[in-house]
Every structure is written in structure tokens, then in C-alpha cells.
């Protein structure tokens, strides 16, 4: 059964959380004794964000796969992590005993005693997760009537539960960011005169009215004490056949018309509120393609088409959902439009109708850990946002839509509140990675499609502390090392477990060397084996392997594309334990013809570091010099200067 959070026996979890997530400072004047705090969640629920004994950094190298954290390489800044306070979630939480509700809200939003949820995506009007007896917007009219002046607009119904809880959440976490998303405009703006399905009427007056409707919502929420930071113009615009809940087919051309009308109005009314495009899956679902009206483009490049248009001047970036495709789609879009941000804004845990709770806790934890907690953030997401903040034990209440979804917490029939897997996959981020943190480089051996390795993501907080989130994809325990500069520690995680390590800034963890970019580098090998290019792709989850037992003369040859100066060579054999070269020789060349040896030695583990005098060369050859039964693998070659 689920472990209770509030209303039964919450002692173990409360103790773990009140320990807080701040890094332990090193004693003054003792640069060698930096310790990392450790928080772990296991698939059997034996540990739930439990703080274990701290681990100490020390000089040395490990024989195990080594996560190298490099604070000098930075990526996206982070906005926050959380879920949606849907009408259903608000109804359940508001209906709790006031004392229980206060404790649950602290466990969700307080960064010190809870998990510090820092991002909420709020429906504008109703979604499928609605406790009301009928779906609604904020300007509903009788059939056949319109309200282009928006005289009937009102968010008063949200004062019953949604807005009071949002204000309470903001008090508990003043850094909380709010995104707002409509599931449907008012029916009188649509071709079907219904909240379910249809399109916007292709009329300039309707685009203008819809833009003003969205701005009016933003202003009303701000006046109610809940300023909106981000706004998308339609939830899942390619879902043309929502199952009994509000939704709308919004083709690219119509989204662009809404954005063009909305942009200048929003900038004047609420400059803090940024527009996010798309708000749908990593890839277009086959059902959405199949339901494209005859003769129309299924628009499988929807976010690219939006960002290529002049109206994109009003757009801060793109919002994605997890229900189809892979997180790598985020990186592809980032590479095409590096000036625009990316946010992961919806993903729900789910379970089969007959799955026992222990199974869907485990399945949700491991999938979300590798795909969202690590996968989405390693692919440029500035947020990770689940779907419902709270649901009841039957996965509701809901009107249409998903009947197998789970929330961060579940309100049980007896009034107890229990935690679901998403509480922990979000909590391992939100409790330790503060808004404004920056993702930093870290070698990761796992993939979003399960490969049984250690996968991770690292962040530098605004206060200079580091948070490293690690997931063991394997069912068995796995040992790994974490290295920062010349310091490292080893750790073993149970199968499927998720852990966060935090440590303070320290001179002992600084490395004067900076990585040399290998953009444009190419690699060949003898024997060719498997994929020599993987050795220079900057991705430790891919590798070149010899495909044969190690033997003297096997080599990997790297052409940097232009001469470069370096003082260190890192030869990383990745996550396949034992596949390092038992003996090795490094040689360099300027022309690929004349070679000079610069170092040689014996391998002792997965990561071999070779420090050199400053060396200038265009080509580098790594040669095996010993026999071994293992294949020789190289996941990454990195140069430093």
C-alpha cells in the first residue's frame, strides 16, 4: 500500500524532509573535507527521500564508472518543478480538515520542510480533471449568444478553492512560478459551439476576443494575488478528438494569429507574462495524424513552424508533454532555435486497471526518473511539470479523459494523504534545485530508453552549491564514482533507486583546467568495431567498442579538425565495467603521418586521466598495448587545457 503522508503516520517522511536540502559547509581552513549530503528513494518504498550518511570527497581515482561534474560548462537556467492545481486537485485539498490541509501544503510547497514545489501549470477554465458537474470557461454564454465585449467574464468561481490554495502556495514558496493554459476558449468562439473539440472560428474578431480573454484572465489572477509568469494559448493543439473533455484543434496558422493578437496586448497588460508555443507532445501522435482533416497537413513540425514565423517575436519558447516521442526532440528544437527556451509542462503517472500499488509506484518512479527527472532536464527543459497535484484513490474526480492517472499525492477515502511516485521524482529536483539554478555538465551513462546504466543530471544553485541527481536504471545495485576536479567519492545505489547529492562550493573542488570543445572532431579505429564516432560525440551513453578481445596495436585515432593545445586527456570507457585498456599509449601528430609518443601507462579503471605538459596537435592516437579478454570500449575522449 502507499505510505501515508498526512493523517496517519508520517513520522519517517517528516524527519527526512525537515533535515532540509542545504549543502553542508566545509570546516573553515580545511579544503580537503568537503562532504555531500545524500537523499535516496527506493522502488520498494523502504526509503522515501531519506537522508543517508554524508559522503566525503577525497583525492583519488575510481575503478568504477565515474560521473565527472564540470561546473565550467553551463546550459539552461531552471524555472522550477511541480504539477497542476487542477479543479480536481483543488477540490480535494480544500476539502481536507484545515490542519491536515495546512500540513499537506507545507509538505508540497515549503522548500525547508517539504519538497518545495516551485512551478504550477494552471488550467484556464476546466480540463478533464474537473470536480464541477459540468465543464466551464470564464465567459460561458447560452447557446446562440456571444460576448465579444467580455462583459460576463469572471474568475469568481476560482475563489472557492483554486485561488486560496494558490495564494497559500505562494506564501509557502515565494519563488513559485505560475503557468496558465486553456483547454478550450468559450464555446461561442468555436466552430462547434462546444467546449469539446472543434476549432476557433476563422474570424479576426474572434482572434481578437480570444486574445483579450486570455489577457483578462492574467489580469484577474494578478489582481487576486496570483501573477502569471507563462501563458500558452492552447493545451495539446493537435488533439482533435478529446474524449469528453474540453479541447480544440488549433492549427499552426490559427495559433500564429492568436499569438500575433495576444503578444502586444499581453506586453502592455502584464510584461512579466511570457508566451509559450505548442504545449503538446515531443512527437505528433499517430492518432493525431490520422485525425487530420482530409487534405490538410498533419503539421508534424508544429513547434518549428511556429518559431519560424514572424509572430515568434512574441514567444519565449516551446512547451512539451511526455505522452509520445522522446525528450531528444527538445534538444533538436533547441539546436534549431537556441534563442528560445524549452519547458516540460505536463506528464502524468499512470497505471493499468489491475496493477497493484507497489507495481505502479515502481514503474512510475523508474520511468519518470530516467525520462523526466534526468532525461528532460538533460535535453534543455527549464521545468519539469507533472499533471495533477492531488487525486483521489480512484484517480479522480474527472469529467472525461484519463481514468488511470496518478498525482503527486492521493487523498484516501478516510482523509489520509499518501505520496505517489511523482512526489519523489519531482521532489528530488524541487527540494534541491532552486529556481535560477543552472544545469552544468556531468557525464551520464544511461539513456531515456532503458539501458541499465547510471544516468544523472547536475545543477549549480544561485548560492554556488551543487545538486547532482542520479538514477540507477538497473534492477541490481550499481557502484559509481562522482568526481569534481581532483576530488571524488564512490557510492552504491540499489536497483531502480533515485538519489540527490548536494555539496557546497569549495576551493578544493575547483579545477584550473577547462574542457576543449571537440566540435568537428572525427574518429576512426582499428579494428573499426562499433561506431568510432561515438568516442567524440560528447555523450557517455554511446561508445566505440573494439568488438574483439584487447590486443596490442588496436587504436582509436581522432582528428580534431584543427590544431589544439591541451594539458589533459580523459579516456572514459563508460558504464561497461572492465572494458578499459589494460595498457595504453598516447601519440600525437600534426599531419597524420609523423607521430610522436607523449605518454604511456597501464589502465586501472573506467576513467583514465593523463596529465601532460601543454601539447599542441591536430591528431591524437590512443593505442592498446596489452592483451585482455575484455573488449576495449571508449565512450568519450575529452581534452582539457
Secondary structure, DSSP 8 states (H G I E B T S, - for coil): ---EEESS--HHHHHHHHT-S------TT-TT--EEEEEEE-TTSS-SSEEEEEEE-EE---SS-EEEEEEEEEEEE--EEEEE--HHHHHHHHTS-HHHHHHHHHHHH-TTTS----EEEEEES--SS--SSS---SS---TT---TT-TT---GGGGGTHHHHHHHHHHH-TT-EEEEEES---GGGBTTSSSBS--B-S-HHHHHHHHHHHHHHHHHHHHTT----EEES-TTTT--S-SSS-B----HHHHHHHHHHHHHHHHHH-TT-EEEEEEEESS--HHHHHTS-TTS---TTHHHHHHTSGGGGGEEEEEEESSSS-THHHHHHHHH-TTSEEEEEE--EE--TT--HHHHHHHHHHHHIIIIIIHHHHTTEEEEEEEESEEETTS---SSS-SSEE-SEEE-TTS-EEE-HHHHHHHHHHTTS-TT-EEEEE-----SS--SSEEEEEEE-TTS-EEEEEEE-SSS-EEEEEEETTEEEEEEE-TT-EEEEEE---GGG--S--EE--TT-EEEEES--B-GGGGGSS-TTS-EEEEEEE-TT-EEEEEEEEEEEEEEEEEE-TTSTT-S-SEEEEEEESSSSSEEEEEEEE--SSEEEEEEEEEEEEEEEEEE-S-EEEEEEESEEEEE-
